[in-house]
Amino acid sequence: MTVTTSLSPMQLRLRRFRRIKRGFYAFCVLLGAYMLSLLNPLLVNNKALVVGYQGSYYFPLFGMYRGEFFGQTLVHGEHNLGEADYRELKKQFAGTGEGNWVLLPLYPYHPNESLLHLPGSPPHPPSRTHWLGTDDRGRDIFARLVYGFRTSMTFALLVTALSYSMGVGVGACLGYFGGRIDTYGQRLIEIWSGVPFLYTVIILSSIIRPNFAMLAVLLTLFHWMRISYYIRGEFFREKARNYVAAARVMGESHASVMFRQILPNALTPVISYAPFAVVGNISSLVALDFLGFGVPAPAPSWGELLHQGAQNVFEWHLVLFPLLAIFLTLQLTVFIGEAVREAFDPRVFNRLR
């Protein structure tokens, strides 16, 4: 006799999501790329991972070593009193044959490093050493795109999580309690939604220098309202169900009824909209960086690279590669959103029969 175990609605939805190949593969690719981007200092960096010098091992990622410490000399034979140039140090060690060695990252260039020693004037076209070329300041475009991807994804996920937490909390209170709380709350939301976001950023940028945390807080304050509308409507519908009345009769608190009973049944619009919110947050950061109100220089960002491409339209690599990176990232996220929306369609699976 075989015993069949029933699956929860969430398990059924996840199984359906895995069957939508385009969305599932896009999720795997994007998740893998983001996980790799967290290892950027180990993969894309101009600092050596390990230096073996005179029988000892040194780890430049965790400290600064002067060039003279390793006996590095400049072109004129003088000792390098600044931080060691590990690419040149590797060549120097290979030429001396004394058993010293340098282990560099897979792509040994930093996104903020100006490569002024290259022949000609920047921007430089793609080459074997610089896969996507350099920008107008001589910085490696591939390194800046990789670090910019991590910045954009981290920013978008953080803003989405913060705005969802705020929007879910406010929408739940408005929809659950209703009455004057809902009326006054809706009027306040309407007033706040009328505040122009871009003008607010411009005014604040003229007073204080914007940074990653400030931009995340600002976008959160302007992006939580849309999800609050969805949650408010779901709570209005769900609070009239019999299971909510049963929970109240059993003596559960308002918080328990809201977040343990109603919220799991109201998560469908939240989860379905999340990938598209990530797309919107990435686009917002790129737009702010393009206009000069985003993360401060010289932090690598896609919007700043787009701005350089607009100023150097005849440098094809400055235009093509940033646009291609943004397009692929947003397209993969949209594929995920479409698959999630189809998998969480309430007409297919419903927790309450």
Secondary structure, DSSP 4 states (H G I P E B T S, - for coil): ---PPPPPHHHHHHHHHHHSHHHHHHHHHHHHHHHHHTTHHHHB-SS-SEEEETTEEE-GGGS--BGGGGT-B-TTS-B--SB--HHHHHHHHHHHTSS-EEE--SB---TT-B-TTSSSSSSPPP-SSSTT-B-TTSBBHHHHHHHHHHHHHHHHHHHHHHHHHHHHHHHHHHHHH-HHHHHHHHHHHHHHHTS-HHHHHHHHHHHS---HHHHHHHHHHHHHHHHHHHHHHHHHHHTTSHHHHHHHHTT--HHHIIIIIIGGGG-HHHHHHHHHHHHHHHHHHHHHHHHT-SSPTTS--HHHHHHHHHH-TT-HHHHHHHHHHHHHHHHHHHHHHHHHHHHT-TTT--S--
